[in-house]
Amino acid sequence: MILPAADWAARPSLARLADALGARDGHVRYVGGAVRDTLLGLPVADIDLATCLVPETVKQRIRAAGFRAVPTGIRHGTITAVLPDGPVEVTTLRRDVSTDGRHAEVAFTDDWQEDAARRDFTINALSADPLARTIHDYFGGLDDVAAGRVRFIGDPLRRIAEDHLRILRFFRFHARFGRGAPDAPGLDACTARANDLMTLSRERIAQEMLKLLAVDDPTPTIATMARHGILAPILPEIDADGVERLERLVAREQALAPPGDALRRLSALLPADPSLVDGVAARLRLSNAQRKRLVVAADADLGATPQALAHRIGSEGARDRLLLRADDPSHGLAALAGWTPPSLPLKGGELVGMGLSAGPLVAATLQAIERQWIAEGFPDVDRVLAIARERVAQAVDASR
């Protein structure tokens, strides 16, 4: 089979790089996601090359072609070629020497099939000649691409033992590329080895889960994972109710057109308990911003109006809460569309100029004015000044 023509493959700089690495002699191929996604008619985000040349030779040839060579993963044979229209990773063919479920020690090889055999799934083991565009398929990946089937290369249990993250990758790739039920041997192996996920770093788990939740509709896959006990070792807080909340959220996102958001979807899976959610976010070692967003989304308070809510917790937080907690979020989202929470057009010094004595009373009066301004729907500065004069007069009278 021939790789279909694609814009990414027609880049002059990429052709120059492939030529420098020996494309005419069969020394380099496109590999992995670029081949798979082109076959599926999907946009290609990352371009990876594999070569039988050793890393030092790769580095020399990249530089001789006029590109910068960065040894981003030199221990595992990866050199990044910095091209004018984006970086390209070039990796020397490898074979595994030893694995422990988290890390692998590799040796270099010149055997293309041996390198393909160490990849996780058949659809990721495809490679293509840059010149003839001939696709090389050692494990039935082309049939699996056509069938929408995510299948481990070889024995699924062995592949999981090599890298426990492959459990989550199996489900993520099925959610994105699969059709129908997951491959049965793969699902059985992931179910049997689900507890292996506890050996992984929390960061790797979080990254993979958020990638899974970012696909168009992760609900069927997440439901399968929940039924088979895959999530229990790493996210025991997720239950059947969480899957139902996720299903409702995805339906709302699709109907109301806000883009699907992985962090919001994680919030849907978790109970509406800010303290519990904060603990989960800390355990997953999410960033401070992600952690705060999850905690804010876990609160069920929808405020007096959508705009008042957005003023208090930010537009993103308000949209999250409306989509997650409101009976009908459509009107609230419409009210926030194109609207930016304004700042109160008044400072404490202006209150002093109106006759209020400097001190704690200024801050208290300013807060009261802001509450009324929000309750009245954020009127213009003339109305704010009128509210301020009323509040200052009341405060001065009260202090006499």
Secondary structure as GFF3:
##gff-version 3
##sequence-region A 1 400
A	DSSP	three_ten_helix	8	10	.	.	.	ID=ss1
A	DSSP	alpha_helix	12	20	.	.	.	ID=ss2
A	DSSP	three_ten_helix	23	25	.	.	.	ID=ss3
A	DSSP	beta_strand	28	31	.	.	.	ID=ss4
A	DSSP	alpha_helix	33	39	.	.	.	ID=ss5
A	DSSP	beta_strand	48	51	.	.	.	ID=ss6
A	DSSP	alpha_helix	55	64	.	.	.	ID=ss7
A	DSSP	beta_strand	68	73	.	.	.	ID=ss8
A	DSSP	three_ten_helix	74	76	.	.	.	ID=ss9
A	DSSP	beta_strand	78	83	.	.	.	ID=ss10
A	DSSP	beta_strand	86	92	.	.	.	ID=ss11
A	DSSP	beta_strand	94	99	.	.	.	ID=ss12
A	DSSP	beta_strand	104	108	.	.	.	ID=ss13
A	DSSP	alpha_helix	112	117	.	.	.	ID=ss14
A	DSSP	three_ten_helix	122	124	.	.	.	ID=ss15
A	DSSP	beta_strand	127	128	.	.	.	ID=ss16
A	DSSP	beta_strand	135	136	.	.	.	ID=ss17
A	DSSP	alpha_helix	141	147	.	.	.	ID=ss18
A	DSSP	alpha_helix	156	162	.	.	.	ID=ss19
A	DSSP	alpha_helix	166	177	.	.	.	ID=ss20
A	DSSP	alpha_helix	184	192	.	.	.	ID=ss21
A	DSSP	three_ten_helix	194	199	.	.	.	ID=ss22
A	DSSP	alpha_helix	202	213	.	.	.	ID=ss23
A	DSSP	alpha_helix	219	227	.	.	.	ID=ss24
A	DSSP	alpha_helix	240	256	.	.	.	ID=ss25
A	DSSP	alpha_helix	262	269	.	.	.	ID=ss26
A	DSSP	alpha_helix	274	283	.	.	.	ID=ss27
A	DSSP	alpha_helix	288	298	.	.	.	ID=ss28
A	DSSP	alpha_helix	306	313	.	.	.	ID=ss29
A	DSSP	alpha_helix	315	325	.	.	.	ID=ss30
A	DSSP	alpha_helix	330	336	.	.	.	ID=ss31
A	DSSP	alpha_helix	348	353	.	.	.	ID=ss32
A	DSSP	alpha_helix	360	375	.	.	.	ID=ss33
A	DSSP	alpha_helix	381	399	.	.	.	ID=ss34
###
